[in-house]
Amino acid sequence: MKITNRIAPIIQSAARGLLFLLLLLSPLPGYSQSLTGLPPFGTFQKSAPGTTNLGNLNDHYEIPIRQTPGRVLGFSAAIELDTAVWYSWANPTGGDYWVGGRAASVTTNADGLITDTTTPSQCPGPPPTTPTNIFSNFVYIDRHNTSHNFPGAHFDTQNCQGSVLTAYSLGYKLVITNPGPSFTVTVYDSSGIALNNYSAADPNGNRITTFTGPGTATDSTGNGVLTFGISGTNRTYTYTGPNGVLETYQLNYTSVTLQTNFGCQYVHDQSPVSVNLLTSIQLPDGSSYVITYEQTPGFSANYTGRIASI
């Protein structure tokens, strides 16, 4: 079955630095402040293997790899892709740019990242004042690359400017403990699962982990359930099946020239650069997915990095 995508429209992004996620095209979890994934209150249309966000026409794909039960918290892993990979960024020093979002990656239900903004400040009072750092703008970015904001939470390292240590986003609760230089932030979902950076734990403390590089993810019993390896430009994900057979998913990458030429006034296009794009996925049963990309308008030998078909 071949599914041809509608090329997703360009929408706003918050950080030009995320361009490196697309240029490096790492299979490790990458995140952006974009409307990719499955944002709350979105209107979606499902057509296997993808889901279309009707608000911005981003196509989100998930190809399951493995699911295992757990004591309370099971383990799941999937290959995830989005078509909305470019966003315009307003450079405060002048000129707008296209920046890249998350590349295709394998995610688990332990994947997630908590970000914040740090602002240097001074404690109120007569001089000499004490320097402090204010932590605010907390965001939890889930495995689907969807951002969940907690705008009310904040504290400073000297505890001299007041603090809000608990905040809520739809379906999530954020709790800050030990506010100070060595603070801890935990996000809880509606079932009480505690989410930290690249790990998740049930209310009894049973924890699952994911990859931060080549290695093995673990389930809530501490057993290895999925191993990630690198062979040249390709990536493999393996586990032992119920009959003792090694099951392998292989993600194959091809070197191409990435370039944009969207023709939008006042927005600088990405100049040509060599990158590795995910072009096929081999499944354990011998079947495969083939991924093609949009050719750059006016430069047919180059590619924009946006998925054209799966």
C-alpha positions in Angstrom: 0.0 0.0 0.0 1.4 3.4 -1.0 0.2 6.5 0.9 1.0 9.8 -0.7 1.1 12.8 1.7 -0.1 16.2 1.4 2.9 18.4 1.9 2.4 20.0 5.3 2.2 23.8 5.6 4.9 25.8 7.3 4.1 26.7 10.9 6.0 28.6 13.6 8.9 27.2 15.6 10.6 28.7 18.6 14.3 27.8 18.2 16.6 27.9 15.2 19.1 25.7 17.0 16.8 22.7 16.4 17.9 22.8 12.7 20.7 20.4 13.8 18.2 17.7 14.6 17.2 17.6 10.9 20.7 18.0 9.6 22.1 15.2 11.8 19.0 13.1 11.3 19.8 11.1 14.5 17.6 8.1 15.3 17.7 9.2 18.9 14.8 11.1 20.3 14.7 14.7 19.1 12.3 17.3 20.1 11.0 20.7 19.0 8.4 23.2 20.1 6.2 22.4 17.1 2.7 21.3 16.3 3.9 17.8 15.3 2.7 14.7 17.1 -0.8 14.6 18.5 -1.5 17.9 20.3 -4.4 18.3 22.7 -7.7 19.5 21.2 -6.5 18.6 17.7 -8.8 17.3 15.0 -7.4 14.2 13.4 -8.2 11.9 10.5 -6.7 8.4 10.7 -5.7 6.5 7.6 -3.2 3.6 8.3 -0.4 3.9 9.0 -0.7 7.6 9.5 -2.8 10.2 11.3 -3.4 13.7 9.8 -3.8 16.8 11.9 -6.5 18.6 10.1 -5.5 21.9 11.7 -2.0 22.0 10.1 -2.0 19.0 7.7 0.9 17.4 9.5 0.9 13.6 8.8 2.1 11.6 11.8 3.1 8.0 11.3 3.7 5.3 13.9 5.1 1.8 13.0 5.0 -0.4 16.0 8.1 -2.4 17.0 7.4 -4.0 20.3 4.9 -4.0 23.2 5.4 -6.0 26.5 3.2 -6.1 29.6 4.5 -4.9 33.0 3.6 -5.0 36.7 1.7 -1.8 36.2 3.6 0.0 33.4 4.1 -1.9 30.1 6.7 -1.1 27.5 6.1 0.0 24.0 8.3 1.1 21.1 7.5 2.5 17.6 9.1 4.2 14.7 7.6 7.7 14.4 7.7 10.2 11.5 6.1 13.6 10.8 5.8 15.5 7.5 5.9 19.0 9.1 9.7 19.2 9.3 10.3 22.9 8.4 9.1 26.0 10.4 9.8 29.7 9.9 11.8 31.4 12.7 11.9 35.1 13.2 15.5 36.0 13.9 15.5 38.9 16.4 18.7 40.3 14.8 17.0 40.5 11.4 15.8 38.0 8.7 13.7 34.9 9.1 14.9 31.4 8.5 13.6 27.9 7.9 14.5 25.6 10.8 14.0 21.8 11.1 11.9 19.8 13.5 12.4 16.2 14.7 13.7 13.7 12.2 12.3 10.2 12.0 13.1 8.3 15.2 12.3 5.2 17.3 10.5 6.2 20.5 9.4 4.4 23.6 6.8 5.2 26.2 9.7 6.2 28.5 10.8 8.9 26.0 10.0 12.5 27.1 11.9 15.7 27.9 11.3 18.4 30.4 12.6 21.8 29.4 12.7 25.2 31.1 14.0 28.8 30.8 16.7 30.1 33.1 16.8 33.8 33.7 19.6 35.5 35.8 18.2 37.9 38.4 18.9 39.6 41.8 17.1 39.0 45.1 15.1 42.2 46.1 16.5 44.3 48.9 19.1 46.9 49.6 22.5 46.5 48.0 24.6 44.4 47.9 21.9 42.1 46.5 22.2 38.4 46.1 22.3 36.9 42.6 19.8 34.2 41.8 18.5 32.3 38.8 14.7 32.1 38.0 13.5 28.8 36.4 10.2 29.1 34.5 8.4 28.2 31.3 8.4 24.5 32.0 7.4 22.3 29.0 7.0 18.5 28.9 7.6 17.2 25.3 6.2 13.7 25.0 7.2 10.8 22.8 5.1 12.0 19.9 7.0 15.4 19.9 3.9 17.2 21.4 4.6 20.0 23.8 2.6 20.4 27.1 3.2 23.8 28.7 3.1 24.6 32.5 3.3 28.4 32.3 2.5 29.0 36.0 5.4 27.0 37.5 8.5 28.9 38.6 11.1 29.3 41.4 14.5 30.9 42.0 17.6 29.2 43.4 17.7 31.6 46.4 14.0 31.3 47.2 13.8 35.0 47.5 11.2 35.9 44.8 8.4 33.4 45.6 7.6 30.2 43.8 4.9 28.0 42.3 6.0 24.4 42.6 2.9 22.6 41.2 1.2 23.3 37.9 -1.1 21.6 35.5 -1.5 21.0 31.8 -4.2 19.0 30.1 -3.8 15.4 31.4 -0.5 16.2 33.2 0.7 17.5 36.6 4.2 19.0 37.1 5.8 18.9 40.5 9.1 20.7 41.5 10.9 19.2 44.5 14.1 20.5 46.3 13.9 24.0 44.7 17.4 25.2 44.4 20.6 24.5 42.4 19.9 20.7 42.5 16.1 20.8 41.9 14.1 17.9 40.5 11.1 18.2 38.1 8.6 15.3 37.6 5.6 15.2 35.4 2.7 12.9 36.2 0.2 11.7 33.7 -3.5 11.1 34.5 -2.7 7.5 35.6 0.0 8.5 38.0 2.9 7.5 35.9 6.0 9.6 36.9 7.8 11.0 33.8 11.3 12.2 33.9 13.9 12.7 31.2 14.0 9.4 29.2 12.4 7.3 32.0 9.0 6.5 33.4 7.9 4.9 36.7 4.6 3.6 38.0 3.3 4.6 41.5 5.1 1.6 43.0 8.5 2.8 41.7 8.8 0.2 38.9 10.7 2.0 36.2 11.2 1.6 32.4 14.1 3.2 30.5 14.8 4.1 26.9 17.9 4.8 24.8 20.2 7.8 25.0 22.6 6.0 22.6 23.3 2.5 21.5 22.3 0.1 24.2 19.3 -1.7 25.7 15.9 -0.4 26.9 14.4 -2.1 30.0 10.9 -2.9 31.1 9.5 -2.4 34.6 11.0 -5.7 35.8 14.5 -4.5 34.9 14.8 -6.9 31.9 16.2 -5.8 28.6 13.4 -5.6 26.0 14.9 -3.8 23.0 18.5 -3.3 21.8 19.6 -0.4 19.6 22.7 -0.7 17.5 24.4 1.3 14.7 26.0 -0.2 11.6 27.4 2.4 9.3 24.6 4.8 8.5 21.9 2.2 9.3 20.2 1.5 12.6 19.0 -1.8 14.0 16.5 -2.6 16.8 16.4 -6.2 18.0 14.7 -8.4 20.6 14.3 -12.1 21.2 10.8 -13.3 20.2 8.6 -15.8 22.0 10.1 -18.7 20.0 13.7 -17.7 20.8 14.1 -16.1 17.3 15.9 -12.8 17.1 13.5 -10.2 15.6 15.2 -7.3 13.8 14.0 -4.0 12.5 16.5 -2.2 10.3 16.3 1.5 9.4 18.3 2.3 6.3 19.5 5.8 5.5 20.7 7.3 2.2 23.0 10.3 1.7 21.2 13.1 -0.2 21.6 16.8 -0.7 19.1 18.8 1.5 18.0 22.2 0.2 14.9 24.3 0.5 13.6 26.7 -2.2 10.1 27.6 -0.9 10.1 31.1 -2.4 8.7 32.8 0.7 9.6 36.5 0.8 11.8 37.5 3.7 12.6 33.9 4.8 16.1 32.6 4.1 16.1 29.1 2.5 18.4 26.3 3.7 21.5 26.2 1.4 22.6 22.7 0.0 24.0 20.4 2.7 24.6 16.6 2.7 22.5 14.6 5.1 21.3 11.0 5.6 17.6 10.5 5.2 15.6 7.5 6.3 14.6 5.8 3.0 13.5 2.3 4.0 12.5 0.2 7.0 13.0 -3.6 6.9 10.6 -5.6 9.2 11.3 -9.0 10.7 8.9 -10.8 8.4 10.8 -9.7 5.3 8.4 -6.9 4.3 9.5 -3.3 4.2 8.4 0.3 4.0 10.0 2.6 1.3 10.0 6.3 2.0 10.4 9.0 -0.7 11.0 12.7 -0.2 9.9 15.9 -2.0 12.3 17.2 -4.6 13.5 20.7 -4.1 11.6 23.1 -6.5 14.0 24.2 -9.2 16.7 21.8 -8.0 15.4 18.3 -8.9 18.6 16.5 -7.8 18.1 17.8 -4.2 15.4 17.2 -1.6 13.6 19.3 1.0 13.5 16.6 3.6 9.7 16.5 3.6 8.1 13.1 3.2 6.3 12.6 -0.2 5.2 9.0 0.2 5.4 5.9 2.3 
